[in-house]
Amino acid sequence: MTHAMLKGSNVPLDATAVRAVLRWTPGAAVPDVDASALLLGGDGRVRSDEDFVFYNQPRHPSGLVRRLPKKHVGDHLTDTVEADLAALDPSVDQVVIAASSDGGTFEHVRDLRILLHDAAAPAGGEPLAVFDVKPETGEETAIICGELYRRGDGWKFRAVAQGYPTGLVGLATAFGISVEEAEAEASAAPAAPAEPSAPDVQAAPSYGYPPSDVTQPAPAYVPAPPQPSYGYPQPAAAAAYAPDPSFRLPPMGPQFQRP
């Protein structure tokens, strides 16, 4: 019997190993979809970066969670993750099954569905559960489709459909994955050219922006207190003034890049 899942509903699993199949309808202007999985501990975070199974790391070191090649099934495309639940280390409390889009948002992905199969059953058999994944805003570029989690001595499946507008990187970092960011460009920024009449001042951090070659007299006013950056990059200064001794640049927010 196949369970038709609603968002937030759950169902117990008798299978010791499952195959989670993401299925959608491809077409013109339809983004590609990639399946991924995160193995989480009891604190809801990965134990290490090896607990992230995705297109660049398709197999967990244990071999118990793995991503299978994409397939055409009729008019649909599928991307699949298999998990041997009964053999997982006891420190793994849940396995999150997610989807990410490449080339657009999930607003343009048609008929996205997750089908959960008993991995021991023949291919093409009746699924244990199905869930139609609907984006809430249409701006999502990554979605948690469902989660497999321990309950007592067994496992259950929950339909989730929680979206992220920050793509696979945003989803992964939310669960503790370390994502390498590009090095700040400040170290490569050229120093401001010295003017003969200007005082010898130590170069201030450029924060990734090229310094201005305009030198003006030091301002007679005291700058206003620095405002919070709220994590966003700040605009470059208009000119390279000779700084007042009490002036301090505000802290710059980290630079973020969409995947």
Secondary structure, DSSP 8 states (H G I E B T S, - for coil): --EE--TT-EEEE--SSEEEEEEEE--TT--EEEEEEEEE-TTSSBSSGGGEEBTTB-B-TTSSEEEEEEEEETTEEEEEEEE-GGGS-TT--EEEEEEEEESS-GGG-EEEEEEEEETTS-TT---SEEEE---SSS--SEEEEEEEEEETTEEEEEEEEEEETTHHHHHHHHTT--------GGGGS------TTS--------TTS----------SS--------TTS-----SS-----TT-------------
